[in-house]
Amino acid sequence: MQIYLLRHGIAEDALLGKRDAERALTLDGKKKLRGVLRRAKEAGVSPSVILSSPYLRAMETSEIVRSVLAPHAHILRCQQLVPSARPEDAWEEIRLHRDQAQVLCSSHEPLCSFLAGYLLRSPNLEIDFKKGALLRVDVENAAVHPRGILRWMLAPKLA
């Protein structure tokens, strides 16, 4: 299974009286995200399932993923992908889709970094996971404890 971890694009700054979960993507964030996704498309990324944090910026990111990479994909809101979620819980959600060749997770920091470390069996791994960055980890099976292989990471400045 190919697992793609995508940190949401650049979002609005936090505003007094507005919940963090309601922050939307900026125009620049959408533009940079599309650039990353166009490069990903060239690499054969076409998930059939997009798991998304329910936060607005992650859901908007997921919609852009669907429009650029996978018009056929289903987007599923997952509480297990909010910023404060545990990587073990996110993995359990991903495992539910083990019959899919490619699963993309639209999420946030610090979960993206923690989940990458968990999938790679390197919990102390530090990753500079920029907004709009996409990372691919391959796992051979959906065992309780994953054994992933890092294949690549694409950052917005490289797209």
KATA-V489157 format. One record per residue. RES is the residue in three letters. D_FIRST is the distance of its C-alpha to the first C-alpha in whole Angstrom. Layout:
res->{RES,RES}
d_first->{D_FIRST,D_FIRST}
This chain:
res->{MET,GLN,ILE,TYR,LEU,LEU,ARG,HIS,GLY,ILE,ALA,GLU,ASP,ALA,LEU,LEU,GLY,LYS,ARG,ASP,ALA,GLU,ARG,ALA,LEU,THR,LEU,ASP,GLY,LYS,LYS,LYS,LEU,ARG,GLY,VAL,LEU,ARG,ARG,ALA,LYS,GLU,ALA,GLY,VAL,SER,PRO,SER,VAL,ILE,LEU,SER,SER,PRO,TYR,LEU,ARG,ALA,MET,GLU,THR,SER,GLU,ILE,VAL,ARG,SER,VAL,LEU,ALA,PRO,HIS,ALA,HIS,ILE,LEU,ARG,CYS,GLN,GLN,LEU,VAL,PRO,SER,ALA,ARG,PRO,GLU,ASP,ALA,TRP,GLU,GLU,ILE,ARG,LEU,HIS,ARG,ASP,GLN,ALA,GLN,VAL,LEU,CYS,SER,SER,HIS,GLU,PRO,LEU,CYS,SER,PHE,LEU,ALA,GLY,TYR,LEU,LEU,ARG,SER,PRO,ASN,LEU,GLU,ILE,ASP,PHE,LYS,LYS,GLY,ALA,LEU,LEU,ARG,VAL,ASP,VAL,GLU,ASN,ALA,ALA,VAL,HIS,PRO,ARG,GLY,ILE,LEU,ARG,TRP,MET,LEU,ALA,PRO,LYS,LEU,ALA}
d_first->{0,4,6,10,13,16,19,22,24,28,30,33,35,36,39,42,41,38,35,32,30,32,31,30,29,32,32,32,28,27,29,27,23,24,24,21,19,21,20,16,17,19,16,14,12,12,10,12,12,14,14,18,20,24,26,27,26,22,23,25,22,19,22,22,18,19,22,21,17,17,20,18,16,17,18,18,20,19,22,19,19,22,24,25,22,21,17,17,18,15,12,14,14,10,10,12,9,7,8,7,5,6,8,11,13,17,19,21,23,23,20,18,19,19,15,14,17,16,12,14,16,19,21,23,21,23,22,24,22,24,24,22,20,16,14,10,8,6,5,6,7,8,12,14,14,11,11,10,11,12,12,14,16,19,22,24,27,25,24}
